[in-house]
Amino acid sequence: MPSIALRQYKIGSLPFAHNFLVLYDDQGKVVAELHGHPADPTSGLKLEKPIGRSSDNLGAFENAGMGGLYIPGQHEKILWQGPEGATAKWEAAREALGQINDRKLTYNLWGSDLNGPKDWDAPVPPVIAGNSNSVNRTLIDAMGLQLPSMPTMAPGTENPLLPQNQIDQIRKNYGIPPVPKGGLF
């Protein structure tokens, strides 16, 4: 059955990881990957460097087949598996990918938003920065899936890059139901 998985690429000897998404076909072969990467602020093209700087933009990219960060034995959790639904979820993530790139956000090594609220009672300002893990988090949200816990810390996963109303619209565009709200009542 086709499936969508979250994988972790460990960053050298650091205690951090780069999270990315993988689409498998019904034979378990990698069809595509989705990643966040530093991007050139002028062209929007992916920069071939492992970690971006604040002078870079944050980009979201799809690789056909297995990319260079896919290594056997990495931590992986299946987010979705089934005969139907994987294509719609992947297409929703691709739409979110385009919307992230349209925002031309600043790359922030730690993934935190540089424009966070100064007064907790004030409305939250629009996000202006994130990292590859922020991209990953946003794509998972757009697919209507839950972000699982992973063994290696991935800074930036707490920072979604698109407002909830955009995420909701993307889900609606692909027939993905809203994620149920938690709570006791």
Beta strands, then each sheet from edge to edge (+ up, - down):
strand 1: 3-10
strand 2: 17-24
strand 3: 30-39
strand 4: 57-64
strand 5: 76-81
strand 6: 106-107
strand 7: 129-130
sheet 1: 4+ 3- 2+ 1- 5+
sheet 2: 6+ 7+
end
